[in-house]
Amino acid sequence: MNIEASGCVANQRGPDRRTRYLAGKALRQIIPRATLAEFAPAANRDPIAIIDETERDRIAFLLPLRRTSMAASPHAFLRGAADVMAADLATQPAPGIRAQVCGDCHLMNFGAFVSPEGHALFDVNDFDETLPDVDVTIDLRRFATSVVVAALGADKSKGAARSMARAAIQAYRLAVTELAALSPLQAWNTRMPLRDVVATLRNRVLHAAAHAATSSRGNEDDCADNFPKVTEDADGACRIEDKPPRLFHFDDNAANQFDVDGLLAAAFTNLPPHVASLLRRYCLSDIAFKAVGVGSVGTYCTIALFLSPDDEPLFLQVKEAKRSALERFGVGAWPGAQGARVVEGQRMMQAASDIFLATMRDPASQREFYMRQLKTRRLGNLTELMQRHDLLDYAKLCGRTLARAHARSADATILAGYMGKSAAFDDALASFAMLYAQQNARDYKAFCAKRDATRAPP
């Protein structure tokens, strides 16, 4: 093996932990932590134009659903306006501590899921905007803002909202400090088991729901709530049950524009041999269109129902991968296929990634896609309950989880040195979040006004 070609240099270990910590601390002289508290919108800022631009190549008949979803609340708008915040963050000062970032780091992009080994974990779980080699404050600013906006939406005072954001960033900082004391391998293998999360829950409703979710003996893909249900057609064939407007079968409309069978076949060839062998034990039974989330509504996304010989279901999702909003506004760059960007980003940030992750390209349009297993709703609903019943503890949990995800690609010791042991970093990010929450409220008001005007009768 050529050690230098692998990225390592023989007999050259690099600076030790103390030297790296001091290097991070020295960055405070270049970008003082207090400067992270600032936000001033650009003079030519036009959030509505940015949103309009993101809708140009989306499925037209789903745009009303997307706009209605974004108009539901300021937090829903924040979720759907990732491009707007990416444009704003591109001009903010940053210390230059780089990592693989989520890119769309808000409270609803964390959650519980079952690992390939069958363990319930809590982790970052959406990577449509992920990008490597990006300053970690990109994620932290959006995360802190999400905490503030969610808190204000839950009728918390401004003071309480700021305190929650500060506590969430403090949880991140303390977790990074703990990870910095570990070896790279130990930090890499750190996980957030849901059983440990359950042990810390104080709310009785949450504790009961979490315990039920983690101890269930049912099928890990039990079909509750918004998770697809399997039904039989007139011929006795198993099909996905329609639940419009978010889950439906293709007809001659604009949604049916790609050869999904061909995409699945292409994904199959990109799976590791052992996973492909597993998938061969299932047979494709049905394909339906699924509008997901808020920001993704209008992008091409299908779910495929596979059945074992004994009719045990496996749901796989095929979703279009566009350029990251961060890249579109110059925050970073990705030279390869967009599906590979999402897949590689998820593998980098998640402690236990989906074994069915694969990339594919539509030969006619050259559009990029990726495949993954559809998550269980049983655990997904638990995430929503945690946010609703104990927002503070949920935000702190997300902060610790984000620290673990960043530490897989960033040098936690340098990051710990920059953030320090005081609350200066926490206070700065909380102050930024308060300022941006005000900007988000103004953008939300403008968005709703335009939506109402376009819907008004002539």
One Martini backbone bead per residue (centre of mass of N, CA, C, O) as a GRO file, in nm:
protein
  458
    1MET     BB    1   0.095   0.036   0.023
    2ASN     BB    2   0.041   0.377  -0.038
    3ILE     BB    3   0.049   0.605   0.206
    4GLU     BB    4   0.048   0.880   0.064
    5ALA     BB    5  -0.199   0.816  -0.126
    6SER     BB    6  -0.400   0.780   0.133
    7GLY     BB    7  -0.311   1.057   0.317
    8CYS     BB    8  -0.062   0.952   0.450
    9VAL     BB    9   0.239   0.992   0.654
   10ALA     BB   10   0.521   0.865   0.718
   11ASN     BB   11   0.634   0.951   1.030
   12GLN     BB   12   0.372   1.169   1.047
   13ARG     BB   13   0.149   1.289   1.296
   14GLY     BB   14   0.128   1.564   1.393
   15PRO     BB   15  -0.036   1.751   1.593
   16ASP     BB   16  -0.136   1.774   1.896
   17ARG     BB   17  -0.391   1.844   2.104
   18ARG     BB   18  -0.281   2.110   2.224
   19THR     BB   19  -0.202   2.245   1.956
   20ARG     BB   20  -0.489   2.241   1.833
   21TYR     BB   21  -0.630   2.403   2.050
   22LEU     BB   22  -0.457   2.661   2.010
   23ALA     BB   23  -0.537   2.701   1.716
   24GLY     BB   24  -0.834   2.752   1.777
   25LYS     BB   25  -0.790   2.991   1.971
   26ALA     BB   26  -0.648   3.177   1.756
   27LEU     BB   27  -0.910   3.230   1.580
   28ARG     BB   28  -1.025   3.459   1.764
   29GLN     BB   29  -0.840   3.686   1.637
   30ILE     BB   30  -0.982   3.672   1.354
   31ILE     BB   31  -1.272   3.547   1.474
   32PRO     BB   32  -1.460   3.663   1.683
   33ARG     BB   33  -1.721   3.542   1.856
   34ALA     BB   34  -1.896   3.806   1.856
   35THR     BB   35  -1.939   3.816   1.537
   36LEU     BB   36  -2.160   3.580   1.533
   37ALA     BB   37  -2.405   3.777   1.630
   38GLU     BB   38  -2.428   3.892   1.354
   39PHE     BB   39  -2.690   4.066   1.142
   40ALA     BB   40  -2.702   4.185   0.795
   41PRO     BB   41  -2.873   4.256   0.540
   42ALA     BB   42  -2.873   4.284   0.226
   43ALA     BB   43  -2.963   4.531   0.012
   44ASN     BB   44  -3.049   4.310  -0.236
   45ARG     BB   45  -3.256   4.149  -0.091
   46ASP     BB   46  -3.467   3.853  -0.227
   47PRO     BB   47  -3.652   3.600  -0.114
   48ILE     BB   48  -3.877   3.559  -0.328
   49ALA     BB   49  -3.689   3.516  -0.570
   50ILE     BB   50  -3.552   3.264  -0.458
   51ILE     BB   51  -3.804   3.090  -0.435
   52ASP     BB   52  -3.889   3.105  -0.729
   53GLU     BB   53  -3.632   2.969  -0.840
   54THR     BB   54  -3.677   2.688  -0.690
   55GLU     BB   55  -3.958   2.635  -0.868
   56ARG     BB   56  -3.892   2.596  -1.175
   57ASP     BB   57  -3.815   2.257  -1.152
   58ARG     BB   58  -4.083   2.182  -1.044
   59ILE     BB   59  -4.377   2.040  -0.979
   60ALA     BB   60  -4.645   2.228  -1.048
   61PHE     BB   61  -4.897   2.082  -0.896
   62LEU     BB   62  -4.721   2.106  -0.605
   63LEU     BB   63  -4.688   2.410  -0.528
   64PRO     BB   64  -4.937   2.466  -0.351
   65LEU     BB   65  -4.845   2.269  -0.128
   66ARG     BB   66  -4.582   2.408  -0.061
   67ARG     BB   67  -4.701   2.689   0.013
   68THR     BB   68  -4.890   2.591   0.234
   69SER     BB   69  -4.671   2.467   0.413
   70MET     BB   70  -4.504   2.737   0.452
   71ALA     BB   71  -4.768   2.904   0.566
   72ALA     BB   72  -4.824   2.769   0.851
   73SER     BB   73  -4.538   2.891   0.956
   74PRO     BB   74  -4.235   3.015   1.038
   75HIS     BB   75  -4.105   2.730   1.061
   76ALA     BB   76  -4.199   2.621   0.788
   77PHE     BB   77  -4.061   2.839   0.625
   78LEU     BB   78  -3.774   2.783   0.713
   79ARG     BB   79  -3.766   2.496   0.595
   80GLY     BB   80  -3.835   2.598   0.287
   81ALA     BB   81  -3.588   2.840   0.309
   82ALA     BB   82  -3.285   2.741   0.257
   83ASP     BB   83  -3.188   2.936   0.031
   84VAL     BB   84  -3.213   3.199   0.183
   85MET     BB   85  -3.012   3.130   0.414
   86ALA     BB   86  -2.771   3.061   0.236
   87ALA     BB   87  -2.738   3.345   0.123
   88ASP     BB   88  -2.687   3.478   0.403
   89LEU     BB   89  -2.447   3.293   0.509
   90ALA     BB   90  -2.234   3.358   0.281
   91THR     BB   91  -2.172   3.661   0.437
   92GLN     BB   92  -2.063   3.544   0.695
   93PRO     BB   93  -1.869   3.508   0.945
   94ALA     BB   94  -1.584   3.267   0.972
   95PRO     BB   95  -1.335   3.049   1.108
   96GLY     BB   96  -1.274   2.773   0.925
   97ILE     BB   97  -1.425   2.514   1.040
   98ARG     BB   98  -1.437   2.210   0.884
   99ALA     BB   99  -1.711   2.011   0.738
  100GLN     BB  100  -1.963   1.803   0.730
  101VAL     BB  101  -2.276   1.920   0.637
  102CYS     BB  102  -2.611   1.939   0.627
  103GLY     BB  103  -2.740   2.249   0.534
  104ASP     BB  104  -3.039   2.174   0.695
  105CYS     BB  105  -3.036   2.273   1.022
  106HIS     BB  106  -3.310   2.150   1.178
  107LEU     BB  107  -3.524   2.006   1.403
  108MET     BB  108  -3.663   1.811   1.169
  109ASN     BB  109  -3.353   1.685   1.092
  110PHE     BB  110  -3.417   1.498   1.328
  111GLY     BB  111  -3.396   1.146   1.454
  112ALA     BB  112  -3.546   0.833   1.469
  113PHE     BB  113  -3.392   0.506   1.410
  114VAL     BB  114  -3.307   0.207   1.249
  115SER     BB  115  -3.056   0.017   1.233
  116PRO     BB  116  -2.915  -0.246   1.068
  117GLU     BB  117  -2.895  -0.393   1.367
  118GLY     BB  118  -3.170  -0.284   1.533
  119HIS     BB  119  -3.106  -0.002   1.647
  120ALA     BB  120  -3.205   0.270   1.830
  121LEU     BB  121  -3.157   0.600   1.699
  122PHE     BB  122  -3.006   0.926   1.714
  123ASP     BB  123  -3.016   1.167   1.435
  124VAL     BB  124  -2.935   1.274   1.155
  125ASN     BB  125  -3.191   1.264   0.857
  126ASP     BB  126  -3.097   1.500   0.643
  127PHE     BB  127  -2.913   1.544   0.300
  128ASP     BB  128  -2.985   1.737   0.054
  129GLU     BB  129  -2.763   1.985   0.155
  130THR     BB  130  -2.507   1.857   0.170
  131LEU     BB  131  -2.151   1.938   0.254
  132PRO     BB  132  -1.824   1.965   0.216
  133ASP     BB  133  -1.607   2.183   0.347
  134VAL     BB  134  -1.770   2.342   0.583
  135ASP     BB  135  -1.860   2.557   0.799
  136VAL     BB  136  -2.011   2.492   1.104
  137THR     BB  137  -2.183   2.764   1.132
  138ILE     BB  138  -2.397   2.698   0.928
  139ASP     BB  139  -2.546   2.495   1.106
  140LEU     BB  140  -2.564   2.657   1.378
  141ARG     BB  141  -2.736   2.893   1.281
  142ARG     BB  142  -2.981   2.731   1.185
  143PHE     BB  143  -3.033   2.578   1.443
  144ALA     BB  144  -3.075   2.817   1.638
  145THR     BB  145  -3.306   2.944   1.478
  146SER     BB  146  -3.501   2.706   1.499
  147VAL     BB  147  -3.535   2.722   1.803
  148VAL     BB  148  -3.654   3.005   1.819
  149VAL     BB  149  -3.896   2.969   1.623
  150ALA     BB  150  -4.024   2.734   1.777
  151ALA     BB  151  -4.061   2.880   2.047
  152LEU     BB  152  -4.237   3.113   1.945
  153GLY     BB  153  -4.456   2.912   1.828
  154ALA     BB  154  -4.494   2.811   2.147
  155ASP     BB  155  -4.523   3.085   2.322
  156LYS     BB  156  -4.259   3.196   2.385
  157SER     BB  157  -4.046   3.399   2.491
  158LYS     BB  158  -3.773   3.565   2.397
  159GLY     BB  159  -3.603   3.479   2.638
  160ALA     BB  160  -3.662   3.173   2.615
  161ALA     BB  161  -3.565   3.134   2.326
  162ARG     BB  162  -3.273   3.219   2.374
  163SER     BB  163  -3.211   3.010   2.597
  164MET     BB  164  -3.252   2.761   2.419
  165ALA     BB  165  -3.032   2.821   2.211
  166ARG     BB  166  -2.802   2.839   2.414
  167ALA     BB  167  -2.835   2.547   2.525
  168ALA     BB  168  -2.790   2.400   2.253
  169ILE     BB  169  -2.501   2.512   2.205
  170GLN     BB  170  -2.382   2.413   2.468
  171ALA     BB  171  -2.425   2.114   2.410
  172TYR     BB  172  -2.238   2.115   2.170
  173ARG     BB  173  -1.977   2.217   2.305
  174LEU     BB  174  -1.953   1.993   2.523
  175ALA     BB  175  -1.946   1.755   2.324
  176VAL     BB  176  -1.690   1.839   2.174
  177THR     BB  177  -1.505   1.830   2.420
  178GLU     BB  178  -1.541   1.526   2.466
  179LEU     BB  179  -1.446   1.433   2.179
  180ALA     BB  180  -1.155   1.561   2.196
  181ALA     BB  181  -1.061   1.329   2.414
  182LEU     BB  182  -1.069   1.140   2.182
  183SER     BB  183  -1.026   0.932   1.956
  184PRO     BB  184  -1.107   0.909   1.634
  185LEU     BB  185  -1.244   0.630   1.665
  186GLN     BB  186  -1.423   0.692   1.908
  187ALA     BB  187  -1.576   0.928   1.781
  188TRP     BB  188  -1.687   0.775   1.534
  189ASN     BB  189  -1.845   0.547   1.728
  190THR     BB  190  -2.040   0.738   1.826
  191ARG     BB  191  -2.359   0.724   1.986
  192MET     BB  192  -2.741   0.762   2.006
  193PRO     BB  193  -2.916   0.593   2.197
  194LEU     BB  194  -3.249   0.575   2.273
  195ARG     BB  195  -3.228   0.457   2.560
  196ASP     BB  196  -3.069   0.706   2.669
  197VAL     BB  197  -3.285   0.912   2.611
  198VAL     BB  198  -3.512   0.789   2.780
  199ALA     BB  199  -3.362   0.815   3.061
  200THR     BB  200  -3.388   1.152   3.046
  201LEU     BB  201  -3.685   1.168   3.057
  202ARG     BB  202  -3.947   1.364   3.224
  203ASN     BB  203  -4.180   1.315   3.051
  204ARG     BB  204  -4.437   1.094   3.067
  205VAL     BB  205  -4.530   1.076   2.773
  206LEU     BB  206  -4.251   1.035   2.647
  207HIS     BB  207  -4.160   0.788   2.802
  208ALA     BB  208  -4.384   0.600   2.701
  209ALA     BB  209  -4.335   0.632   2.394
  210ALA     BB  210  -4.036   0.551   2.390
  211HIS     BB  211  -4.065   0.273   2.516
  212ALA     BB  212  -4.257   0.159   2.299
  213ALA     BB  213  -4.067   0.202   2.053
  214THR     BB  214  -3.808   0.039   2.170
  215SER     BB  215  -3.994  -0.238   2.257
  216SER     BB  216  -4.103  -0.326   2.006
  217ARG     BB  217  -4.212  -0.638   1.826
  218GLY     BB  218  -4.270  -0.536   1.573
  219ASN     BB  219  -4.255  -0.416   1.285
  220GLU     BB  220  -4.026  -0.175   1.190
  221ASP     BB  221  -4.257  -0.098   0.949
  222ASP     BB  222  -4.498   0.007   1.069
  223CYS     BB  223  -4.830   0.119   0.953
  224ALA     BB  224  -4.833   0.431   1.062
  225ASP     BB  225  -4.994   0.689   0.969
  226ASN     BB  226  -4.779   0.814   0.713
  227PHE     BB  227  -4.721   0.540   0.653
  228PRO     BB  228  -4.738   0.316   0.432
  229LYS     BB  229  -4.995   0.121   0.298
  230VAL     BB  230  -5.115  -0.203   0.241
  231THR     BB  231  -5.292  -0.325  -0.041
  232GLU     BB  232  -5.553  -0.459  -0.250
  233ASP     BB  233  -5.654  -0.540  -0.545
  234ALA     BB  234  -5.871  -0.699  -0.755
  235ASP     BB  235  -5.624  -0.921  -0.809
  236GLY     BB  236  -5.447  -0.935  -0.526
  237ALA     BB  237  -5.246  -0.712  -0.537
  238CYS     BB  238  -4.996  -0.534  -0.401
  239ARG     BB  239  -5.041  -0.199  -0.268
  240ILE     BB  240  -5.032   0.135  -0.242
  241GLU     BB  241  -5.193   0.355  -0.052
  242ASP     BB  242  -5.371   0.623  -0.105
  243LYS     BB  243  -5.278   0.983   0.016
  244PRO     BB  244  -5.395   1.249  -0.058
  245PRO     BB  245  -5.152   1.475  -0.179
  246ARG     BB  246  -4.875   1.291  -0.093
  247LEU     BB  247  -5.007   1.003  -0.194
  248PHE     BB  248  -4.963   0.854  -0.521
  249HIS     BB  249  -5.040   0.764  -0.836
  250PHE     BB  250  -4.982   0.742  -1.150
  251ASP     BB  251  -5.026   0.926  -1.447
  252ASP     BB  252  -5.035   1.184  -1.696
  253ASN     BB  253  -4.870   1.356  -1.534
  254ALA     BB  254  -4.576   1.527  -1.435
  255ALA     BB  255  -4.469   1.296  -1.242
  256ASN     BB  256  -4.446   1.098  -1.505
  257GLN     BB  257  -4.099   1.133  -1.617
  258PHE     BB  258  -3.973   0.857  -1.521
  259ASP     BB  259  -3.780   0.558  -1.509
  260VAL     BB  260  -3.805   0.381  -1.230
  261ASP     BB  261  -3.709   0.103  -1.305
  262GLY     BB  262  -3.436   0.206  -1.413
  263LEU     BB  263  -3.339   0.336  -1.150
  264LEU     BB  264  -3.344   0.078  -0.979
  265ALA     BB  265  -3.145  -0.077  -1.154
  266ALA     BB  266  -2.912   0.123  -1.113
  267ALA     BB  267  -2.901   0.102  -0.805
  268PHE     BB  268  -2.837  -0.200  -0.790
  269THR     BB  269  -2.545  -0.170  -0.920
  270ASN     BB  270  -2.454   0.032  -0.660
  271LEU     BB  271  -2.455  -0.191  -0.473
  272PRO     BB  272  -2.345  -0.387  -0.264
  273PRO     BB  273  -2.332  -0.721  -0.298
  274HIS     BB  274  -2.474  -0.794  -0.023
  275VAL     BB  275  -2.723  -0.608  -0.072
  276ALA     BB  276  -2.812  -0.720  -0.344
  277SER     BB  277  -2.869  -1.001  -0.235
  278LEU     BB  278  -3.096  -0.914  -0.048
  279LEU     BB  279  -3.285  -0.774  -0.266
  280ARG     BB  280  -3.337  -1.042  -0.435
  281ARG     BB  281  -3.557  -1.141  -0.208
  282TYR     BB  282  -3.717  -0.927  -0.362
  283CYS     BB  283  -4.022  -0.783  -0.504
  284LEU     BB  284  -4.160  -0.577  -0.719
  285SER     BB  285  -4.497  -0.424  -0.674
  286ASP     BB  286  -4.472  -0.096  -0.631
  287ILE     BB  287  -4.543   0.258  -0.732
  288ALA     BB  288  -4.513   0.586  -0.576
  289PHE     BB  289  -4.592   0.907  -0.497
  290LYS     BB  290  -4.397   1.142  -0.274
  291ALA     BB  291  -4.453   1.408  -0.066
  292VAL     BB  292  -4.194   1.574   0.114
  293GLY     BB  293  -4.215   1.773   0.353
  294VAL     BB  294  -4.130   2.108   0.251
  295GLY     BB  295  -3.875   2.173   0.072
  296SER     BB  296  -3.935   1.904  -0.126
  297VAL     BB  297  -4.175   2.000  -0.255
  298GLY     BB  298  -4.167   1.910  -0.611
  299THR     BB  299  -3.986   1.694  -0.603
  300TYR     BB  300  -3.867   1.395  -0.703
  301CYS     BB  301  -4.067   1.123  -0.545
  302THR     BB  302  -4.043   0.778  -0.461
  303ILE     BB  303  -4.208   0.466  -0.381
  304ALA     BB  304  -4.109   0.126  -0.319
  305LEU     BB  305  -4.258  -0.194  -0.327
  306PHE     BB  306  -4.136  -0.470  -0.153
  307LEU     BB  307  -4.147  -0.835  -0.160
  308SER     BB  308  -4.155  -1.114  -0.016
  309PRO     BB  309  -4.256  -1.441  -0.038
  310ASP     BB  310  -4.429  -1.350   0.246
  311ASP     BB  311  -4.522  -1.038   0.225
  312GLU     BB  312  -4.282  -0.862   0.318
  313PRO     BB  313  -4.208  -0.534   0.359
  314LEU     BB  314  -4.024  -0.295   0.141
  315PHE     BB  315  -3.920   0.046   0.155
  316LEU     BB  316  -3.821   0.257  -0.116
  317GLN     BB  317  -3.646   0.558  -0.193
  318VAL     BB  318  -3.674   0.792  -0.472
  319LYS     BB  319  -3.461   1.083  -0.512
  320GLU     BB  320  -3.394   1.387  -0.597
  321ALA     BB  321  -3.070   1.550  -0.675
  322LYS     BB  322  -2.968   1.853  -0.608
  323ARG     BB  323  -2.822   2.121  -0.560
  324SER     BB  324  -2.691   2.276  -0.318
  325ALA     BB  325  -2.761   2.568  -0.166
  326LEU     BB  326  -2.469   2.629  -0.088
  327GLU     BB  327  -2.349   2.614  -0.374
  328ARG     BB  328  -2.530   2.830  -0.514
  329PHE     BB  329  -2.389   3.049  -0.286
  330GLY     BB  330  -2.067   2.975  -0.239
  331VAL     BB  331  -1.992   2.787   0.019
  332GLY     BB  332  -1.940   2.547  -0.189
  333ALA     BB  333  -1.828   2.225  -0.341
  334TRP     BB  334  -1.933   1.983  -0.609
  335PRO     BB  335  -1.804   1.773  -0.871
  336GLY     BB  336  -2.019   1.560  -0.869
  337ALA     BB  337  -2.269   1.374  -0.808
  338GLN     BB  338  -2.555   1.439  -0.628
  339GLY     BB  339  -2.616   1.161  -0.513
  340ALA     BB  340  -2.331   1.124  -0.390
  341ARG     BB  341  -2.345   1.359  -0.196
  342VAL     BB  342  -2.570   1.244  -0.017
  343VAL     BB  343  -2.453   0.966   0.049
  344GLU     BB  344  -2.175   1.059   0.163
  345GLY     BB  345  -2.291   1.247   0.379
  346GLN     BB  346  -2.447   1.037   0.541
  347ARG     BB  347  -2.203   0.851   0.602
  348MET     BB  348  -2.041   1.072   0.755
  349MET     BB  349  -2.266   1.167   0.981
  350GLN     BB  350  -2.366   0.891   1.039
  351ALA     BB  351  -2.338   0.621   1.256
  352ALA     BB  352  -2.584   0.458   1.087
  353SER     BB  353  -2.630   0.364   0.779
  354ASP     BB  354  -2.793   0.292   0.510
  355ILE     BB  355  -2.771   0.007   0.307
  356PHE     BB  356  -2.952   0.136   0.048
  357LEU     BB  357  -2.757   0.326  -0.050
  358ALA     BB  358  -2.789   0.501  -0.371
  359THR     BB  359  -2.711   0.575  -0.709
  360MET     BB  360  -2.849   0.776  -0.991
  361ARG     BB  361  -2.930   0.815  -1.354
  362ASP     BB  362  -3.098   0.981  -1.598
  363PRO     BB  363  -3.034   0.947  -1.932
  364ALA     BB  364  -3.218   1.167  -2.059
  365SER     BB  365  -3.180   1.418  -1.836
  366GLN     BB  366  -2.937   1.380  -1.615
  367ARG     BB  367  -3.059   1.324  -1.355
  368GLU     BB  368  -3.037   1.299  -1.004
  369PHE     BB  369  -3.022   1.017  -0.767
  370TYR     BB  370  -3.154   0.848  -0.470
  371MET     BB  371  -3.138   0.576  -0.235
  372ARG     BB  372  -3.365   0.460   0.033
  373GLN     BB  373  -3.496   0.388   0.324
  374LEU     BB  374  -3.785   0.401   0.472
  375LYS     BB  375  -3.896   0.528   0.746
  376THR     BB  376  -4.024   0.498   1.049
  377ARG     BB  377  -4.305   0.621   1.216
  378ARG     BB  378  -4.280   0.538   1.506
  379LEU     BB  379  -4.014   0.713   1.546
  380GLY     BB  380  -4.103   0.980   1.415
  381ASN     BB  381  -4.327   1.051   1.622
  382LEU     BB  382  -4.138   1.080   1.862
  383THR     BB  383  -3.997   1.336   1.768
  384GLU     BB  384  -4.251   1.517   1.771
  385LEU     BB  385  -4.311   1.479   2.071
  386MET     BB  386  -4.050   1.597   2.184
  387GLN     BB  387  -4.090   1.883   2.069
  388ARG     BB  388  -4.375   1.940   2.200
  389HIS     BB  389  -4.308   1.858   2.522
  390ASP     BB  390  -3.962   1.916   2.507
  391LEU     BB  391  -3.782   2.145   2.363
  392LEU     BB  392  -3.525   2.180   2.527
  393ASP     BB  393  -3.424   1.883   2.534
  394TYR     BB  394  -3.435   1.845   2.230
  395ALA     BB  395  -3.230   2.065   2.151
  396LYS     BB  396  -2.994   1.943   2.315
  397LEU     BB  397  -2.989   1.674   2.168
  398CYS     BB  398  -2.927   1.795   1.889
  399GLY     BB  399  -2.660   1.925   1.969
  400ARG     BB  400  -2.510   1.661   2.040
  401THR     BB  401  -2.556   1.526   1.764
  402LEU     BB  402  -2.409   1.736   1.588
  403ALA     BB  403  -2.133   1.701   1.714
  404ARG     BB  404  -2.094   1.407   1.627
  405ALA     BB  405  -2.121   1.460   1.321
  406HIS     BB  406  -1.885   1.666   1.291
  407ALA     BB  407  -1.650   1.483   1.428
  408ARG     BB  408  -1.613   1.294   1.167
  409SER     BB  409  -1.460   1.558   1.001
  410ALA     BB  410  -1.370   1.721   1.226
  411ASP     BB  411  -1.168   1.895   1.454
  412ALA     BB  412  -1.256   1.897   1.777
  413THR     BB  413  -1.015   2.049   1.905
  414ILE     BB  414  -1.026   2.308   1.741
  415LEU     BB  415  -1.321   2.371   1.806
  416ALA     BB  416  -1.286   2.383   2.114
  417GLY     BB  417  -1.079   2.616   2.111
  418TYR     BB  418  -1.268   2.827   1.989
  419MET     BB  419  -1.512   2.811   2.188
  420GLY     BB  420  -1.448   2.709   2.467
  421LYS     BB  421  -1.550   2.749   2.827
  422SER     BB  422  -1.739   2.957   2.776
  423ALA     BB  423  -2.043   3.146   2.672
  424ALA     BB  424  -1.970   3.311   2.414
  425PHE     BB  425  -2.065   3.130   2.184
  426ASP     BB  426  -2.356   3.087   2.272
  427ASP     BB  427  -2.440   3.387   2.274
  428ALA     BB  428  -2.383   3.452   1.979
  429LEU     BB  429  -2.579   3.245   1.846
  430ALA     BB  430  -2.833   3.345   1.993
  431SER     BB  431  -2.827   3.632   1.877
  432PHE     BB  432  -2.846   3.555   1.584
  433ALA     BB  433  -3.115   3.399   1.604
  434MET     BB  434  -3.287   3.645   1.680
  435LEU     BB  435  -3.233   3.810   1.426
  436TYR     BB  436  -3.324   3.592   1.218
  437ALA     BB  437  -3.612   3.555   1.320
  438GLN     BB  438  -3.699   3.836   1.232
  439GLN     BB  439  -3.641   3.795   0.933
  440ASN     BB  440  -3.824   3.548   0.895
  441ALA     BB  441  -4.088   3.697   0.966
  442ARG     BB  442  -4.074   3.894   0.727
  443ASP     BB  443  -4.062   3.680   0.504
  444TYR     BB  444  -4.325   3.539   0.576
  445LYS     BB  445  -4.511   3.779   0.530
  446ALA     BB  446  -4.436   3.819   0.230
  447PHE     BB  447  -4.514   3.537   0.134
  448CYS     BB  448  -4.814   3.542   0.219
  449ALA     BB  449  -4.894   3.793   0.056
  450LYS     BB  450  -4.831   3.672  -0.221
  451ARG     BB  451  -5.008   3.423  -0.200
  452ASP     BB  452  -5.278   3.574  -0.159
  453ALA     BB  453  -5.264   3.743  -0.421
  454THR     BB  454  -5.254   3.495  -0.625
  455ARG     BB  455  -5.538   3.371  -0.505
  456ALA     BB  456  -5.697   3.597  -0.584
  457PRO     BB  457  -5.952   3.715  -0.736
  458PRO     BB  458  -6.015   3.927  -1.014
   0.00000   0.00000   0.00000
